[in-house]
Amino acid sequence: MKIPNPEALKASSVPAKRKPLYKSLFFQILIAVVAGVLIGHFWPDLGSQLRPLGDGFIKLIKMIIAPLIFLVIVTGISAVGDVKAVGRVGVKALVYFTAATLFALVFGLVVGNIVQPGAGLNIDPSTLSQADLDAKTGAGAPKDAASFILDVIPASVIGAFASNSLLQVLFFSVFFGAAIVVIGRQRCMPVISLMETVLELIFKIMSWIMKVAPIGAFGAMAFIIGQYGLSTLSTYALLIAACYGAAVIFIGLLFVVAWAAARVPLWQFLKYTREEFLLALGTASTEAVMPRIMTKLTNAGCSRATTGLVVPTGYSFNLDGAAIYLSISLLFLAQAFGHNLDLGQQLAALGVLLLTSKGMAGVPGSSFLALSATAAALGIFPVAGVALLLGADRLMDSMRVVVNLLGNCVATFVVSKWEGQFDRSVMVRAFKGEITNHDSAIMLGKEEVFEGQELQRLSEGQNPSPKFRGGPNPEEIPQFQMSKSARTNAGSTPVE
């Protein structure tokens, strides 16, 4: 960052104009979601044809997720400079994920036993067809524990990036970052400098992609309503009410966990990330907001290394919303066929769901695969009975998306605090609207706002903000240059 001159300091003291409401990303996405619902309801054929808008936006996001995770984790680990600390973060994250998923499954079973959403349906097994279920799942089977663990190891690094396999990319990233720490940061500085420059480019691309987020949310929501319709709500009313009611209570428990473990006021965090949560709702995808949510977590005081490890891992291992849905749906199906599972059967189902839910991320029809495996293991109702959920599954996306995303955000705060890589004072600044590091300003498209805040900080005698949370100041990382002549600008000092 350049040294501010008196004119710049004077300009920075002028209050910034309030941004018009129509320029707010949250407002644009909200209008897009409402318009999508209306189009899907009143013109369902047109709504069903708008799916490419939503799919196209999600593909734009997926285009940069793999390189983003790689660069964020490698640069974060190199800044921490401690391989053991990275191992501790991974172990603590897995401990938290296991405990959270187990609690979510048990909580779902409790709700299912109380509400009894499938009681009285008396479904005849002879009326069921396996074909619809096979079409949804591709006639696949859930992976066992050994296969899932082996699949985390990439057969080819290039293949992991090409297939967008996030766990494989994360696995290689940890090794790459650890190698930099062992060899030495100073010796690897040319590589780190290049990575930081490429990461800035990806942040800038992401800021451009987010400008079309309202179009993606509009297309996705119009398709969902047009394809499945609002009338499906009445068919599965009790099941939907049970799942959403359980989600609300679980979110309340996350409020308590966030405050008790890291002193994070989750309501302020939701206000701070309202654009990301609304976009996730509109597109029914947490992947659509992964880059932005990681940026906002680092801007809110979590270190880049912890955020880079916890969030992508949580997308596979910490699916709290999916866990609640699976356990309630299992009891719904059993009750629909006239079976009341005793305690032993529910504990057996709990064990099967705990294993299958960990290996279902990224698999088409994953929730149906997990329920099918549990049905086959229990042998109480036919596997084809899982097809009863085909009409309701899509309507559960909003519940699963919000709980999954919020659960992973809370996990990041908790693990960061647990590892001593969380700065609460920075979180307070972020919740007030400040941009607390250079990279977040690029990703969020607020470079000018950040420069004004930095000028004000420097004029008050405060230290400059770091390049990223848990990392050095921007001046401490030399910029990668393509040629010697590019190192200087007219009338400026060369960057060292």
C-alpha positions in Angstrom: 0.0 0.0 0.0 1.3 3.4 -0.9 2.2 6.0 1.8 -0.8 8.4 2.0 -0.3 12.1 1.2 -2.0 15.0 2.9 -4.5 15.4 0.1 -5.5 11.8 0.4 -5.9 12.1 4.2 -8.0 15.1 3.7 -10.2 13.3 1.2 -10.6 10.3 3.4 -12.1 12.5 6.2 -15.1 13.3 4.0 -18.0 11.0 4.9 -18.7 8.4 2.2 -22.1 8.6 0.4 -24.6 5.9 1.4 -24.9 3.4 -1.4 -28.3 3.4 -3.1 -30.5 0.5 -2.1 -30.7 -0.8 -5.7 -26.9 -1.3 -5.8 -27.0 -3.5 -2.7 -26.2 -7.1 -3.6 -28.6 -8.3 -0.9 -31.5 -6.3 -2.3 -30.7 -7.5 -5.9 -30.7 -11.1 -4.8 -33.9 -10.7 -2.7 -35.7 -9.2 -5.7 -34.4 -12.0 -8.0 -35.6 -14.7 -5.6 -39.0 -13.2 -5.2 -39.3 -12.8 -9.0 -38.2 -16.4 -9.5 -40.9 -17.7 -7.1 -43.5 -15.7 -9.0 -42.4 -16.8 -12.4 -42.2 -20.5 -11.3 -45.7 -20.4 -9.7 -47.6 -18.5 -12.3 -45.7 -19.7 -15.4 -44.3 -23.1 -14.4 -43.3 -24.0 -18.0 -41.2 -20.9 -18.3 -39.8 -21.4 -14.9 -38.7 -24.9 -15.7 -36.8 -23.6 -18.7 -34.8 -21.1 -16.7 -32.6 -23.7 -15.0 -29.6 -22.9 -17.2 -29.3 -19.5 -15.5 -28.8 -21.1 -12.1 -26.7 -23.9 -13.3 -24.5 -21.5 -15.3 -23.8 -19.3 -12.2 -22.9 -22.3 -10.1 -20.5 -23.6 -12.8 -18.9 -20.1 -12.8 -18.3 -20.5 -9.1 -17.0 -24.1 -9.4 -14.6 -22.9 -12.1 -12.5 -21.2 -9.4 -13.1 -23.2 -6.3 -10.3 -25.8 -6.7 -7.5 -23.3 -7.4 -8.9 -21.0 -4.7 -8.8 -23.7 -2.0 -5.3 -24.7 -3.1 -3.9 -21.2 -3.0 -5.7 -20.2 0.2 -4.5 -23.3 2.1 -0.9 -23.1 0.9 -0.4 -19.4 1.5 -2.2 -19.8 4.9 0.0 -22.7 6.0 3.2 -20.9 4.9 2.2 -17.8 6.9 1.5 -19.9 10.0 4.9 -21.6 9.6 4.1 -24.6 11.8 3.2 -28.0 10.4 2.1 -29.3 13.8 -0.4 -26.4 14.1 -1.9 -27.5 10.8 -2.2 -31.1 12.1 -3.9 -29.8 15.3 -6.4 -27.8 13.3 -7.3 -30.9 11.2 -7.8 -33.1 14.3 -9.8 -30.6 16.2 -12.0 -29.9 13.1 -12.7 -33.7 12.7 -13.5 -34.0 16.4 -15.9 -31.1 16.2 -17.5 -32.4 13.0 -18.1 -35.9 14.4 -19.7 -34.5 17.6 -21.9 -32.0 15.7 -23.1 -34.6 13.1 -23.8 -37.2 15.9 -25.8 -34.6 17.8 -27.7 -33.6 14.7 -28.7 -37.2 13.9 -29.8 -37.8 17.5 -31.7 -34.6 17.5 -33.5 -35.5 14.3 -34.5 -38.9 15.8 -35.9 -37.2 18.8 -38.0 -34.8 16.7 -39.1 -37.7 14.5 -40.3 -39.7 17.5 -42.2 -36.7 18.9 -43.8 -35.4 15.7 -44.5 -38.9 14.0 -44.6 -37.3 10.5 -45.3 -40.6 8.7 -47.9 -42.0 11.1 -51.2 -43.1 9.4 -50.0 -43.1 5.8 -50.1 -46.9 5.6 -48.2 -47.2 2.3 -48.6 -50.5 0.4 -45.1 -51.8 -0.6 -46.5 -53.4 -3.7 -47.2 -50.0 -5.2 -43.6 -48.9 -5.2 -41.2 -48.8 -8.1 -37.4 -49.0 -7.9 -37.0 -47.3 -11.3 -37.7 -43.8 -10.0 -35.2 -44.2 -7.2 -32.5 -45.6 -9.6 -33.0 -42.6 -11.9 -32.3 -40.3 -9.0 -29.3 -42.1 -7.6 -27.9 -43.5 -10.9 -28.4 -47.0 -9.3 -25.2 -46.3 -7.3 -24.3 -47.4 -3.8 -22.9 -45.4 -0.9 -19.1 -45.8 -0.4 -17.8 -47.8 2.6 -15.4 -46.2 5.0 -12.3 -47.7 3.3 -13.3 -46.5 -0.2 -14.1 -43.1 1.1 -10.7 -42.6 2.7 -8.9 -44.0 -0.3 -10.8 -41.6 -2.6 -9.4 -38.7 -0.6 -5.9 -39.5 -2.0 -5.8 -38.3 -5.6 -4.5 -40.7 -8.3 -3.3 -37.6 -10.1 -3.0 -34.0 -8.8 -4.1 -32.7 -12.2 -7.0 -35.0 -12.1 -8.1 -33.7 -8.7 -8.2 -30.2 -10.0 -9.9 -31.2 -13.3 -12.7 -33.1 -11.5 -13.1 -30.4 -8.8 -12.6 -33.0 -6.0 -12.3 -30.7 -3.1 -11.1 -33.2 -0.5 -8.4 -34.4 -2.9 -7.3 -30.8 -3.7 -7.3 -30.1 0.1 -5.2 -33.2 0.7 -2.5 -32.1 -1.8 -2.6 -28.5 -0.6 -1.7 -29.5 2.9 1.3 -31.5 1.7 2.4 -28.6 -0.6 2.0 -26.0 2.2 3.8 -28.2 4.7 6.7 -28.6 2.2 7.1 -24.9 2.0 7.3 -24.6 5.8 9.9 -27.4 6.0 12.1 -26.0 3.2 11.8 -22.5 4.5 9.6 -19.5 3.8 12.5 -17.3 2.7 13.8 -19.8 0.2 10.3 -20.4 -1.2 9.4 -16.7 -1.3 9.3 -16.5 -5.2 6.7 -19.3 -5.2 4.7 -17.7 -2.4 4.9 -14.3 -4.2 3.6 -15.9 -7.4 0.8 -17.7 -5.5 -0.3 -14.5 -3.8 -0.4 -12.7 -7.2 -2.5 -15.4 -8.8 -4.8 -15.5 -5.7 -5.4 -11.8 -6.2 -6.4 -12.5 -9.8 -8.9 -15.2 -8.6 -10.3 -12.8 -6.0 -10.9 -10.2 -8.7 -12.5 -12.8 -11.0 -14.8 -13.8 -8.1 -15.8 -10.2 -7.5 -16.9 -10.0 -11.2 -18.8 -13.3 -11.0 -20.8 -12.1 -8.0 -22.2 -9.3 -10.2 -24.4 -11.9 -12.0 -25.4 -13.6 -8.8 -29.0 -12.2 -8.9 -29.5 -13.7 -12.4 -28.3 -17.1 -11.1 -30.6 -17.0 -8.0 -33.5 -15.9 -10.3 -33.1 -18.9 -12.7 -32.5 -21.4 -9.9 -35.6 -20.4 -7.9 -37.8 -20.2 -11.0 -36.8 -23.7 -11.9 -37.4 -25.2 -8.4 -40.9 -23.7 -8.1 -41.8 -24.3 -11.7 -40.6 -27.9 -11.6 -42.0 -29.0 -8.3 -44.7 -26.4 -7.5 -45.9 -25.0 -4.2 -48.7 -27.7 -4.2 -46.2 -30.3 -3.0 -46.1 -28.5 0.3 -49.5 -29.8 1.3 -48.6 -33.4 0.4 -45.7 -33.6 2.8 -46.8 -30.9 5.2 -46.0 -32.7 8.5 -42.6 -33.9 7.3 -41.6 -30.5 6.0 -42.9 -28.9 9.2 -40.8 -31.3 11.3 -37.6 -30.8 9.4 -37.9 -27.0 9.3 -39.0 -26.8 12.9 -36.0 -29.0 13.9 -33.7 -26.7 11.8 -34.9 -23.6 13.7 -34.3 -25.2 17.1 -30.9 -26.5 15.9 -29.9 -23.0 14.7 -30.8 -21.7 18.1 -28.4 -24.2 19.6 -25.7 -23.0 17.2 -26.3 -19.5 18.6 -25.5 -20.8 22.0 -22.4 -22.7 20.8 -21.0 -19.8 18.9 -21.3 -17.4 21.9 -20.2 -19.9 24.5 -17.1 -21.2 22.6 -15.9 -18.1 20.8 -18.1 -15.2 22.0 -19.5 -14.7 18.5 -22.9 -13.0 18.3 -24.4 -15.2 15.6 -27.2 -12.8 14.8 -24.7 -10.1 13.9 -22.8 -12.7 11.9 -26.0 -13.5 9.9 -26.6 -9.8 9.3 -23.0 -9.5 8.1 -23.3 -12.5 5.7 -26.9 -12.0 4.7 -26.0 -11.7 1.0 -24.2 -15.1 1.1 -27.0 -16.9 2.9 -29.7 -15.5 0.6 -27.7 -16.5 -2.4 -27.3 -20.0 -1.0 -31.1 -20.2 -0.5 -31.8 -18.9 -4.0 -29.4 -21.4 -5.7 -30.0 -24.2 -3.2 -26.2 -24.7 -3.1 -23.6 -24.0 -0.5 -20.8 -24.3 -3.1 -22.1 -21.2 -4.8 -21.0 -19.1 -1.8 -18.0 -21.0 -0.6 -15.4 -18.5 -1.8 -17.3 -15.5 -0.4 -18.1 -17.1 3.0 -14.4 -18.1 3.4 -13.5 -14.5 2.6 -15.9 -13.1 5.2 -14.7 -15.5 7.9 -11.1 -14.4 7.4 -12.3 -10.8 7.3 -14.1 -11.5 10.7 -10.9 -12.6 12.5 -10.4 -16.2 11.6 -6.9 -17.1 10.2 -6.6 -18.0 6.5 -5.1 -21.4 7.4 -7.9 -22.4 9.7 -10.6 -21.2 7.4 -9.0 -22.9 4.4 -8.9 -26.2 6.2 -12.1 -26.2 8.1 -14.6 -24.9 5.5 -13.8 -27.2 2.6 -13.5 -30.2 4.9 -16.8 -29.3 6.6 -18.6 -29.3 3.2 -18.0 -33.1 3.3 -17.8 -34.0 7.0 -20.1 -31.5 8.7 -23.5 -31.6 7.0 -25.7 -30.9 10.0 -28.8 -30.0 8.0 -28.5 -33.1 6.0 -28.1 -35.2 9.2 -31.3 -33.8 10.6 -33.2 -34.5 7.4 -31.8 -38.0 7.1 -32.9 -39.1 10.7 -36.3 -37.5 10.5 -36.9 -39.0 7.0 -35.9 -42.4 8.1 -38.5 -42.4 10.9 -41.0 -40.9 8.4 -40.5 -43.9 6.0 -40.7 -46.5 8.8 -43.9 -45.0 10.2 -45.4 -44.7 6.6 -45.0 -48.5 6.3 -46.5 -49.1 9.7 -43.3 -49.7 11.7 -42.3 -48.1 15.0 -38.6 -48.6 15.5 -37.5 -49.6 19.0 -34.5 -48.1 20.7 -32.1 -50.8 19.5 -33.2 -50.4 15.9 -32.9 -46.6 16.1 -29.4 -46.9 17.6 -28.4 -49.3 14.7 -29.8 -46.8 12.2 -27.9 -44.0 13.9 -24.6 -45.9 13.4 -25.3 -46.6 9.7 -26.3 -43.0 9.1 -23.2 -41.6 10.8 -21.1 -43.6 8.4 -23.0 -43.1 5.2 -23.6 -39.4 5.7 -19.8 -38.9 5.7 -19.3 -40.5 2.4 -22.2 -39.0 0.5 -20.9 -35.5 -0.4 -20.8 -34.8 -4.1 -22.7 -38.0 -5.0 -25.9 -37.6 -7.1 -28.9 -38.4 -5.0 -26.7 -38.7 -1.9 -29.5 -38.5 0.7 -31.4 -41.3 -1.1 -28.2 -43.4 -1.2 -27.7 -42.9 2.6 -31.3 -43.8 3.3 -31.3 -46.8 1.0 -28.2 -48.2 2.7 -29.9 -47.7 6.1 -33.1 -49.3 4.9 -31.2 -52.3 3.5 -29.2 -52.7 6.8 -32.4 -52.6 8.9 -34.5 -54.7 6.6 -37.8 -53.2 8.0 -39.2 -51.5 4.9 -38.3 -52.0 1.2 -35.4 -49.9 -0.2 -37.8 -48.8 -3.0 -39.8 -47.0 -0.3 -37.1 -44.3 -0.2 -38.7 -43.1 -3.5 -41.6 -41.7 -1.4 -39.3 -38.8 -0.6 -38.7 -37.8 -4.3 -41.4 -35.2 -4.1 -40.3 -33.6 -0.8 -36.5 -33.8 -1.1 -36.1 -30.7 -3.3 -38.3 -28.7 -0.8 -35.8 -29.6 1.9 -32.9 -27.9 0.1 -33.4 -24.5 1.8 -33.3 -26.1 5.3 -30.2 -28.2 4.5 -28.4 -25.4 2.9 -28.8 -22.9 5.7 -28.1 -25.3 8.5 -25.1 -26.8 6.7 -23.6 -23.4 5.9 -24.2 -21.9 9.3 -22.9 -25.1 11.0 -19.6 -24.8 9.1 -19.3 -21.1 9.9 -19.7 -21.8 13.6 -17.2 -24.7 13.3 -14.6 -22.3 11.8 -15.1 -19.8 14.7 -14.9 -22.6 17.3 -11.8 -24.3 15.8 -10.1 -20.9 15.2 -10.7 -19.9 18.9 -9.7 -23.4 20.1 -6.4 -23.1 18.2 -5.7 -19.5 19.2 -6.1 -18.2 15.6 -9.2 -16.0 16.1 -9.1 -12.3 16.8 -12.4 -11.1 18.3 -11.5 -7.4 18.0 -11.2 -7.9 14.3 -14.6 -9.6 14.2 -16.2 -6.6 15.9 -14.7 -4.3 13.3 -15.9 -6.5 10.5 -19.4 -6.6 11.9 -19.4 -2.8 11.8 -18.7 -2.9 8.1 -15.0 -2.5 8.0 -12.7 -4.4 5.6 -9.9 -5.8 7.8 -7.4 -7.1 5.3 -6.3 -6.4 1.8 -7.3 -9.7 0.2 -10.9 -9.5 1.5 -11.2 -6.0 -0.1 -10.3 -7.5 -3.5 -12.7 -10.5 -3.2 -15.6 -8.3 -2.0 -14.9 -5.7 -4.6 -14.4 -2.9 -2.0 -10.8 -1.8 -2.7 -11.7 1.9 -2.7 -13.5 1.5 0.7 -10.5 -0.4 2.1 -8.0 2.3 0.9 -10.1 5.0 2.6 -10.2 3.0 5.8 -6.5 2.4 5.7 -5.7 6.0 5.2 -7.8 6.8 8.2 -6.1 4.2 10.3 -2.6 5.4 9.3 -3.6 9.0 10.0 -4.5 7.9 13.5 -1.1 6.3 14.0 -2.4 2.7 13.8 -0.6 -0.2 12.1 -1.6 -1.1 8.6 -4.0 -4.0 8.1 -2.5 -7.3 7.1 -2.6 -8.8 3.6 -4.8 -11.6 5.1 -5.8 -12.7 8.6 -3.0 -14.5 10.2 -0.6 -13.3 7.5 1.9 -10.5 6.9 1.4 -7.0 5.8 1.2 -6.5 2.0 4.6 -4.8 2.0 6.2 -7.9 3.5 5.4 -10.1 0.5 7.3 -8.9 -2.6 5.0 -8.8 -5.7 5.7 -11.3 -8.5 6.9 -9.4 -11.5 7.1 -10.5 -15.1 10.1 -8.4 -16.0 12.6 -6.2 -14.3 11.3 -3.1 -16.0 7.8 -3.7 -14.5 9.3 -3.3 -11.0 9.1 0.5 -11.1 6.6 3.1 -12.1 7.5 6.6 -13.1 8.2 8.6 -10.0 7.7 5.7 -7.6 9.9 3.7 -5.4 10.7 0.1 -6.4 8.9 -2.6 -4.4 11.3 -4.7 -2.4 
